[in-house]
Amino acid sequence: RASTDFFLPFFFYSTLDGLVFADIWQASDYLGNHSLQQQMQYASGSDFLDLAAFYTYGRFRPDFTVGVRNSRYYQDYDMEDYRRQTDAVGILTYPLNRVNSVSLGVGARDVKETFQEVPEDDSHTQERFYFAGYGYDTVTGRYLVATRGQRLGFSFQQAIREMGGTEDYKTGIVHGVKYVPLPRQSTIASRILYGRSTGQTPQEFRLGGIDRVRALPHGDRFRSHNVLMASLEARLRISYLNWRTKFLFPDFFFKGAYLILFDDMGYGWDTPEERNGFALSSAHNSVGTGISWPLFIMQTFQMDFTVLWTRRTDDVAQIWYVSIGPTF
């Protein structure tokens, strides 16, 4: 027998922005053999849609997951560059033991980009790829936050020209995280990420975003075929809480507050000359602070609500982030 684990909808309408709707829905059976996750964001005023669904079959030791995602949105404020993207993926994840696992998968991506003012720049690309990965994870802590352990991951992805594929690349990523415990359930968290892509149409890695070098935007200016990024973050417990939003449904149960202090650094390059010309002064750097509140929805499902302020050290640019879930 299956039932809904949780369903979180958001609905808004105005004559200026039109209809705005978002939801997160998860359902599973009693034994956990089947689970379904669905997420959607829609805004009629800006013609924005992001819809994703994933199904996992977990009866046997390896988990089998299939998923699809469709998104369409304008990439510029002038609403002239419109992107339509459809992704499909199938993944097999096999746990070797409690801390080691391997994964194998195949996927496809279809991207159409149209320009209203310059139709000759329209493009249509199709990716067909396979990937493999290895993960090592010993991160643990109290029930609220991670405070000790390490996480290491390797992944490789290669595009193929068969079955209609137009892209040709090989991409590898190495990602490591280390937690050093401090008193009062606080921690020092560090992270390093290296990515490299080669081929006739290599992929691009973004340097900016809440999960990369904070205070850098997502634009093409901060994208490269090779990137190296590092972060150092202190997560210091301010206080434990016991505050519940009884006036809302679903209710949010705040259980703690943590002060966050962080420093991010990253560098990207496309040519050997750019790589050999690396210097600390040429790397992008940002510092910032914020507060994170671990909470439970309906006293059952845990997540982190975080507000961050960050500023680039080589620029006056400042960005505020409001997010749900950890950055790493």
Secondary structure as GFF3:
##gff-version 3
##sequence-region A 1 328
A	DSSP	beta_strand	2	14	.	.	.	ID=ss1
A	DSSP	beta_strand	18	29	.	.	.	ID=ss2
A	DSSP	beta_strand	34	43	.	.	.	ID=ss3
A	DSSP	beta_strand	48	57	.	.	.	ID=ss4
A	DSSP	beta_strand	63	74	.	.	.	ID=ss5
A	DSSP	beta_strand	81	95	.	.	.	ID=ss6
A	DSSP	beta_strand	100	115	.	.	.	ID=ss7
A	DSSP	three_ten_helix	119	121	.	.	.	ID=ss8
A	DSSP	beta_strand	123	137	.	.	.	ID=ss9
A	DSSP	beta_strand	149	159	.	.	.	ID=ss10
A	DSSP	three_ten_helix	162	164	.	.	.	ID=ss11
A	DSSP	beta_strand	170	182	.	.	.	ID=ss12
A	DSSP	beta_strand	186	198	.	.	.	ID=ss13
A	DSSP	beta_strand	205	206	.	.	.	ID=ss14
A	DSSP	three_ten_helix	220	222	.	.	.	ID=ss15
A	DSSP	beta_strand	223	224	.	.	.	ID=ss16
A	DSSP	beta_strand	226	244	.	.	.	ID=ss17
A	DSSP	beta_strand	252	269	.	.	.	ID=ss18
A	DSSP	alpha_helix	272	276	.	.	.	ID=ss19
A	DSSP	three_ten_helix	280	282	.	.	.	ID=ss20
A	DSSP	beta_strand	284	297	.	.	.	ID=ss21
A	DSSP	beta_strand	301	312	.	.	.	ID=ss22
A	DSSP	beta_strand	318	324	.	.	.	ID=ss23
###
